[in-house]
């Protein structure tokens, strides 16, 4: 399956019946075809890239369709439902806020917004101090770029306007976030912008040398004057892998940014709120950024994002100059506050850290079973990545990645479509509430599938 669109032709699959998985029908379910076809006819083609399963309800680490099938969720709805599906406390918070009749408040003050911002602020290491609530991760990244460029003009004039990011980075789908992204194919629709420069990311796979000297050399090779850089942005681990930026590299980058008055930005949209086994991905690195863009895992499935920043940067714009229509929407804010309380009370970051070795061993075993088809794997906390490449190279081979996703869904393990360079990476990221039994079961399914290919 080299295509990026799953065929809407029912395939008979073996019956599955375990504690966490139930498959009783062909996939896709024949009765679902009309709805799936209607969606493909009425929506952009881009919406047809995920497994053809009708999500109906969820509980904990499982999701259900309307036809009696149940999947062990290794997607977390694309790293969103960290506290699991249908958590009673989050559902209650949403219901109670809706019952008040308070659906929307623009940026008018609300008690629930105050509580959410206070809870987020409580998590922040100095010098991060202020929180700006938004709706999507892309919006948060755009805000970080804006603040970095504005600060650059303030301290260095109009010429201090270069944003440095990393090859293969993904920061979102909006214009600024895609300019900062490191995938040329995603930017082909617009003209190049000389203010956005990419350098190699120290992942140890596509960029073997993870020393900070590579950063400095790349800047020189591209003719970038360090004093013209207003900001450097990086995912704490890249969307195409699960490899945290090396701590020594991050610490050198922090010193470099300080020396050149450049804003250090971490994109924590995927990594934040326990996914890596710590409050934030940068918690592992011995540094604190000037700005952090957050999203996904904040609100247990509701659209909430945030920019976390220093006093100086978050005070650049005055009243009414930096707002967002749905900033801390009351219902979403209630969900966010409840989710953060669940993360804390249930020790979900700690659970991710405890189960990290289980996921790492599972990724190793899947890679071994794939017999050379997986060129590289890595994992951090409860996020893993398997990159399919031609043996001995970094050249992506997306077909087997898509085939494994297809077979996994047919076996009751829900994955989202392959991502990353050439669409060759399978991401494994279950809800943070998962236990060892469920995690091992899902990993064993993927290992068996990999061994059959």
Residue pairs with C-beta under 8 A, 6 or more apart in sequence:
1 399
1 402
1 403
1 406
2 398
2 399
2 402
3 402
4 49
4 402
4 417
4 423
5 45
5 48
5 49
6 28
6 48
6 49
6 50
6 51
6 52
6 406
8 28
8 33
8 36
8 37
8 40
8 52
9 28
10 25
10 26
10 27
10 28
10 29
10 30
10 33
11 26
11 27
11 410
12 26
13 23
13 26
13 27
13 410
13 411
14 23
14 411
15 23
15 24
16 22
16 23
16 411
16 412
18 412
18 441
19 437
19 438
19 441
20 61
20 62
20 70
20 72
20 412
20 438
20 441
20 442
21 70
21 71
21 72
21 411
21 412
21 413
21 441
21 445
22 68
22 69
22 70
22 412
23 69
23 70
23 410
23 411
23 412
24 67
24 68
24 69
25 67
25 68
25 69
27 52
27 53
27 69
27 409
27 410
28 36
28 52
28 53
29 54
29 65
29 67
29 69
31 67
32 52
32 53
32 54
32 65
32 67
35 54
36 52
36 54
39 47
39 48
40 47
40 48
49 417
50 416
50 417
51 405
51 406
51 409
51 414
51 415
51 416
51 417
53 65
53 69
53 71
53 409
53 414
54 65
54 66
54 67
55 63
55 65
56 63
56 64
56 65
56 66
57 63
57 64
57 85
57 86
58 64
58 73
58 81
58 84
58 85
58 86
59 84
59 85
59 86
60 84
60 85
60 86
60 431
60 433
61 72
61 73
61 84
61 85
61 430
61 431
61 433
61 434
61 438
62 70
62 71
62 72
62 73
62 85
63 70
63 71
63 73
63 85
63 414
64 70
64 71
69 412
70 412
71 409
71 412
71 413
71 414
72 412
72 413
72 414
72 430
72 438
72 441
72 442
73 81
73 85
73 414
73 430
73 431
74 408
74 413
74 414
74 415
74 428
74 429
74 430
74 442
75 414
75 415
75 416
75 427
75 429
75 430
76 82
76 429
76 430
76 431
77 85
77 301
78 296
78 416
79 270
79 275
79 296
79 297
79 383
79 427
79 429
80 296
80 297
80 300
80 301
81 300
81 301
81 431
82 273
82 274
82 275
82 297
82 300
82 339
82 343
82 348
82 431
82 432
82 433
83 90
83 300
83 339
83 342
83 343
83 346
83 348
83 431
83 432
83 433
84 431
84 432
84 433
85 301
85 431
87 300
87 338
87 339
87 342
87 433
89 338
89 341
89 342
90 300
90 301
90 335
90 338
90 339
90 342
92 338
93 334
93 335
93 337
93 338
94 302
94 331
94 334
94 335
94 338
96 334
97 112
97 330
97 331
97 333
97 334
98 331
100 330
102 110
102 330
102 331
103 329
103 330
103 331
104 326
104 329
104 330
105 113
105 328
105 329
105 330
106 323
106 325
106 327
107 323
107 324
107 327
107 328
110 328
110 330
110 333
112 328
112 330
112 333
112 334
112 337
113 133
113 328
113 330
113 333
115 333
115 337
116 133
116 328
116 333
116 336
116 337
116 340
117 131
117 133
117 328
119 337
119 340
119 341
120 131
120 298
120 306
120 308
120 340
121 129
121 130
121 131
123 279
123 280
123 340
124 131
124 308
125 283
125 288
126 288
127 288
127 290
127 310
127 311
128 288
128 289
128 292
128 308
128 309
128 310
129 309
129 310
129 311
129 314
130 308
130 309
130 310
130 311
130 314
130 315
131 306
131 307
131 308
131 309
132 143
132 306
132 307
132 309
132 314
132 322
132 327
133 304
133 305
133 306
133 324
133 327
133 328
133 333
134 140
134 143
134 295
134 304
134 305
134 306
134 307
134 324
134 326
134 327
135 303
135 304
135 305
135 324
135 326
135 327
135 329
135 332
136 172
136 295
136 303
136 305
137 171
137 172
137 267
137 269
137 293
137 294
137 295
137 296
137 305
138 171
138 172
138 173
138 174
138 177
139 172
139 174
139 305
139 324
140 269
140 293
140 294
140 295
140 305
140 306
140 307
141 171
141 172
141 174
141 176
141 177
141 180
141 233
141 267
141 269
141 293
142 172
142 174
142 176
142 177
143 293
143 307
143 322
144 231
144 233
144 263
144 265
144 291
144 292
144 293
144 307
144 309
145 163
145 176
145 177
145 180
145 231
145 233
145 265
146 176
146 322
147 263
147 291
147 307
147 309
147 313
147 314
147 316
148 163
148 230
148 231
148 233
148 262
148 263
148 265
148 291
148 313
149 161
149 163
149 195
149 230
149 231
150 316
150 317
151 230
151 231
151 263
151 312
151 313
151 316
152 160
152 161
152 229
152 230
152 231
152 261
152 262
152 263
153 160
153 161
153 230
154 316
155 261
156 227
156 228
156 230
156 261
159 228
160 227
160 228
160 229
160 230
160 261
161 195
161 228
161 230
162 195
162 196
162 197
162 224
162 228
162 229
162 230
163 179
163 180
163 195
163 196
163 197
163 229
163 230
163 231
163 232
163 233
164 197
164 198
164 199
164 219
164 224
164 229
164 231
164 232
164 233
164 262
165 171
165 180
165 181
165 182
165 196
165 197
165 198
165 199
165 232
165 233
165 234
166 182
166 198
166 199
166 200
166 201
166 234
166 235
166 238
167 182
167 198
167 199
167 200
167 201
167 206
167 207
168 182
168 183
168 201
168 206
168 238
168 240
168 420
168 421
169 180
169 181
169 182
169 183
169 198
169 201
169 233
169 234
169 235
169 238
169 239
169 267
170 181
170 182
170 183
170 186
170 235
170 238
170 239
170 240
170 419
171 177
171 178
171 180
171 181
171 233
171 235
171 267
171 293
172 178
172 181
172 269
175 190
178 186
178 187
178 190
179 187
179 190
179 193
179 195
179 196
180 196
180 233
181 187
182 198
182 201
183 421
197 219
197 222
197 224
199 214
199 215
199 218
199 219
199 222
200 206
200 207
200 214
200 215
200 218
201 207
201 234
201 238
201 245
202 209
202 210
202 211
202 214
202 245
202 246
202 249
203 210
203 238
203 241
203 243
203 378
204 210
204 243
205 241
205 243
205 375
205 376
205 378
205 387
205 394
206 394
206 421
207 214
210 246
210 249
211 249
212 248
212 249
212 252
212 253
212 256
215 249
215 252
215 253
215 256
216 256
219 226
219 229
226 256
226 259
226 260
226 262
227 260
227 261
229 260
229 262
230 262
230 263
231 262
231 263
231 264
231 265
232 253
232 256
232 257
232 262
232 263
232 264
232 265
233 265
233 266
233 267
234 245
234 253
234 265
234 266
234 267
235 266
235 267
235 269
235 270
235 271
236 244
236 245
236 266
236 267
236 268
236 270
236 271
236 276
236 280
236 281
236 282
236 285
237 243
237 244
237 245
237 270
237 271
237 276
237 281
237 380
237 383
238 420
239 270
239 419
239 420
240 385
240 387
240 419
240 420
240 421
240 425
241 376
241 378
241 385
241 387
241 420
241 425
242 378
242 379
242 380
242 383
242 384
242 385
242 427
243 378
243 380
243 385
244 271
244 276
244 281
244 284
244 285
244 380
245 253
245 285
247 284
247 285
247 286
247 287
250 282
250 285
250 286
250 287
251 285
251 286
251 287
253 264
253 287
254 264
254 287
256 262
257 263
257 264
257 290
263 290
263 291
263 313
264 287
264 289
264 290
264 291
265 289
265 290
265 291
265 292
265 293
266 280
266 281
266 282
266 289
266 291
266 292
266 293
267 292
267 293
268 280
268 281
268 282
268 292
268 293
268 294
269 293
269 294
269 295
269 296
269 305
270 296
270 297
270 383
271 280
271 281
271 282
271 383
272 279
272 280
272 281
272 292
272 294
272 295
272 296
272 297
272 298
273 279
273 280
273 294
273 296
273 297
273 298
273 340
273 343
273 349
274 297
274 343
274 348
274 349
274 352
274 381
274 432
275 281
275 297
275 352
275 381
275 382
275 383
275 429
275 432
276 283
276 284
276 352
276 380
276 381
276 383
277 349
277 350
277 352
277 353
277 356
277 380
277 381
277 382
278 284
278 349
278 353
278 381
279 349
280 292
281 380
282 288
282 289
282 292
284 380
290 309
290 310
290 313
291 307
291 308
291 309
291 310
291 313
292 307
292 308
292 309
293 305
293 306
293 307
294 305
294 306
294 307
294 308
295 304
295 305
295 306
297 339
298 304
298 305
298 306
298 336
298 339
298 340
299 332
299 335
299 336
299 339
300 335
300 336
300 338
300 339
300 342
301 335
302 331
302 332
302 335
302 336
303 326
303 329
303 332
304 328
304 329
304 332
304 333
304 335
304 336
307 314
326 332
342 348
343 349
343 432
346 433
348 432
348 433
349 381
349 432
351 382
351 432
351 433
351 434
352 381
352 382
352 432
353 381
355 382
355 434
355 436
355 439
356 379
356 380
356 381
356 382
358 436
358 439
358 440
358 443
359 379
359 381
359 382
359 383
359 384
359 428
359 439
359 443
360 379
360 384
362 384
362 428
362 439
362 440
362 443
362 444
362 446
362 447
363 377
363 378
363 379
363 384
363 385
363 386
363 428
363 443
364 377
365 443
365 447
366 374
366 377
366 386
366 443
366 446
366 447
366 450
367 374
367 377
367 386
367 450
369 447
369 448
369 450
369 451
370 386
370 388
370 400
370 450
370 451
370 453
371 451
372 391
373 388
373 391
373 397
373 400
373 450
373 453
374 386
374 387
374 388
374 389
374 450
375 387
375 388
375 389
375 390
375 391
375 392
375 393
375 394
376 387
376 389
376 394
377 384
377 385
377 386
377 387
378 384
378 385
379 385
379 428
382 429
382 430
382 432
382 434
383 427
383 428
383 429
384 427
384 428
384 429
385 420
385 425
385 426
385 427
385 428
386 401
386 425
386 426
386 428
387 396
387 420
387 421
387 424
387 425
388 396
388 397
388 398
388 400
388 401
388 418
388 424
388 425
388 426
389 395
389 396
389 397
389 424
390 397
394 421
395 422
396 420
396 421
396 422
396 423
396 424
397 422
397 424
398 418
398 422
398 423
398 424
400 453
401 418
401 423
401 424
401 425
401 426
402 417
402 418
402 423
403 453
404 415
404 426
404 446
404 449
404 450
404 453
405 415
405 416
405 417
405 418
405 426
407 449
407 452
408 414
408 415
408 445
408 446
408 449
409 415
411 445
411 449
412 445
413 442
413 445
413 446
415 426
415 427
415 428
416 427
417 423
418 424
418 425
418 426
419 425
419 427
428 442
428 443
428 446
430 438
430 439
430 442
